[in-house]
């Protein structure tokens, strides 16, 4: 039995955008992405409409995931700022988690699309995160959100000043390093997620081939099961790593804004304390007299 490994997604067809002449390819990873997003939206709407004080099993799972991520975001960003960025961080975690798990569903490696030419075929479905295009798009969304958070907290001038930190004679070099550092996050985020999920799919394919070659049924059954459980663990870890890195990058970009709020809050409390002590002193003096 041969093991066929394809880094590029399988193209199932294409369509053109009217009036632009742009041809958009329909790939197996794109189809799976639409299915995963549609399933998450449908389940989310059903849970929201049928939510009860005593949650069902599906509601309990989503509440557990949501509460887990919300606690992480609040512990890193503070309660106020966390509520603003939680939809992005939490949404990225849930989407990537189920996108990773979609590659473990039955039929993902056995249903093929032949198209017009019976000699050329490709898988009908593929895990979205096993496609570099999808992970690159997710990384670009994170990069854009980080820049928006930085500009919203500091302003355009403040954001540039932050990147130009240091003495004037070396500020230009630090600015270039900062730009390279920001852009390298796109590469690190996209390739880390893609590499781990794609490697997991290849590993599963090899294990299935070995299990098929082994004629002892018990051994052939246990080998894929062990690696399936490992992929379940790795899928959750990679989704959490991507979400946490997104959280850290956004918090670092907007860190000055949070510090400024804490300073103003502390100044306001000290001012109230001074006023209170100032009002209490005359009363104490009068009682002493």
N, C-alpha and C positions, 0 to 999 in steps of 0.2 A: 504494500500500500504506500503510495507516494504522499509526501507532505508538500503542499504548494503554499508558499508564503508570498504575499503581495503587499508591499509597503503602500503603494498607491491605492486609493479606493476604487472599487469597480464601477465603471460608468454604465448605467442602464439605459440612458437616453438623454435627450436634451430638449430645450425649448428656447425660443428667442423672445426677448422683450420687445414688444411692438414699438416701432419708431426709433429704436436705438441701434439695432443691428447687433446687440450683444447676445451671445449664445451662452446659456446657462446649462451646465451639465447636471443631470440627475444621477447621483451616486447612491450606492447602497448605504453609506454612512449618513447621507442626508435623509433618506427615507426613515432610517432608525431614529434619527434626531427628531423628526416630525412626530413619530409615533411616541417617543418618550415624552416629549413636551405635551402632546395631546393627552396622554395618560395622566401626567402630573396635574394638568389643568382640570381635567375631568374629576379626578379624585379630590383635588382641592375644593372645587365647587360643591361636590356632594358632601364633603365633610363640613364645609361652612354652613350649608343649608340644613344639615341633619345633626349638627353638633348638640350634644346633651351633656348634662352634668356628670353622668356616669358614661364615660366614653366607650365606644365600641373598640374592637381590636385595631382596626385601621386608624381610627381617630387617635387612639392611645399611642400608636407608633409615630404618627406625624407630630403629635404634641410633644412626645419625648425628644424627637430630633430637633424640633423648634426650640424647646426650652434649653436643651443642651447647647445649641449654637448661640442662643440669646445670652446665656450666662457667660460664655466665652467672650462674646463681643463686649458685653458690659464690663467685664473684668479688665479688658484691655483698653477700652475707649471711654469708659464712664457712661452713666445712664443716659444722659441727654444726647450726646453725640452717637452713642450706640444705636439709638432708635432711628437715627437718620441713615446709617450705613448698613443696618441689619438686613433690609430687603436684598441688597446686593450680595453680601457675604453669605447669608443663609440660603438665598436662592441659588448661588453658585454651588454651595455644598450639596444641596438636595439634588440639583440637576446632574452634577458630575457623579454623585453616588449612584443614582439609578442609571445613568448612561454607562457607567462602568459595569454595573450588574446586568445590563441588557445583553452584553456579549456572552453571558453564561446561560441564557435561556435556551431551551430545546429548539432546534431548527436553525439556529444562527449559523451553524457551520455545515448544514446539510441541505439547505434549500438554495437552488441555483437559478439564475436567470440566463436564458439562452438567447433571447432576442431574435433578430432576423436570421442570423447565421448560426446554425446549430453547432458549428465547430468552435465557436468562441462563446464562452460563458463566464459568469462571475457570480459570487455570492449575492443573494438578494438582500440580505441584511448584514450589517457590520456595526460593532460598537462605535458610537460617535467619537469617543475619546481615543480610539485606535486609529483615528484619522488625524494627521498633523494639521489639516486645514481647520478642523474644529478646535483643537487645543490652541492653535495660533489665534483664532478669533476670540476665544475666552481670555487669552493673555492680553490681547489688544483692548478688550473691554476693561480689564483690571488696570492697565496702564492709563487709559483715558480717565477712569474714575479717580485714580491717584492724582493726576494733574488737576482735575476739577476740584478735588478736595483741597489741594495745596493753594490754588488760586482763590477759592472761596474763603479760606482761612487767612491768607496773607495779602491777597490782591496780586495782580500781575507783577507789580514792582517788588513786593515783598517776596514773592516766589523766586524771582530772578536774584534778589539780594541774598536769599538763602543759598542759592546755587553758587553765588559769587563770594561766599564767606572766605575770610582770610586776608592777609596783607595784599595790597594792590599789585605788588610786583609778581605775585604768584596766583592771583585770583583767576586769571584767564586759564591757567593750567587746571586749577580745581574745577572751573566751570566745565571744561572739556571732559574731565574725569566724571563729573556729576552726570553729564549727558550720556556718556558711555554706560555709566552705572544704571541709569534709568532705562535705557534701551535694552541693556542686557537682561533686564527682568523679563522682557517679552520672550527672549530666547530661553531663559532658564525655566520659566513657568510652562511654556508650551512643550518644550522637549522633555522635561521631567515627566509630565503627565502622559504624553504620547509614548515615550519610551517604555515606561512601566506597564501601561495597559497593552501596548502592542507586543511587548516581550511576554506578557502573561498569556496572550492569545497564541503566540507561537509555541510556548511551553505546553499549553494544553493540547495543541495539535500534535506535538511530538508524543506526549503521554498517551493520547488516544491511539496513535499509530502503534506504539509499543504494546499497549494493552490488547490491541487487535492481533498483533503478531504472537502474543503469548497465548497458548492454547489452554492454559490452566484457568478455568473460569473465575476462581476466587481471586487470584492475583490480578487478572485482567480487569476485574471489577473494582478492586481496592485502589489501584494506581490512579485512575482518573478522579476518584472521589477525594483522595487526599489533596490533590492539586486544585480541585474545585474549591475546597474549603480555604486553601491558601489564597486563591484569587478573590474569594469573598473578603478576606482580611485585607489584602493589598488594595482592593477597590475602595474600601472604606478609608484606609490610611491615606491614599492618594487624594481622595476628595477632601479630607480634612486638611491635608498639607496645603492644597491649593487655596482653600478658603482662609486658612490661618495666615498664609503669606499675603493674600489680598488684604486681610484685616491689618496686618502689621504695616504694610506699605502705606495704606490710607491713614492710619494713626500717626505714623512718622511724618507724613506730609502735612497733617493738620495739627501737629503736636503743639506748636506755638500758640494756636488759638485756645487750646484747652488750658495751657499754663496761664495765659492771660486771664481767662475766666476765673481760675483758682486764685490768682493774685487779687483780682477785683473783689472776689467774694471775701477773701481774708481781710482786705482793706476795709470793706464795708462792715464786717463783724467787729474789727478793732475800733472803727469809728463809733459804732453803736455802744461798745463797751466804755469808751471814753466819755460819751455823752451820759451814759447811765451813772458812771462813777462821779461825773461832774454834778449831776442832779442830786445824788445821794449825799454829797459832802455838806451842803448847807443844812440839810435836815439833821445830820449827825451833830453838827456844831450847835444847832439850836437846842437839841436835847441835852447837850453837855452843859450849855449855859443855864 
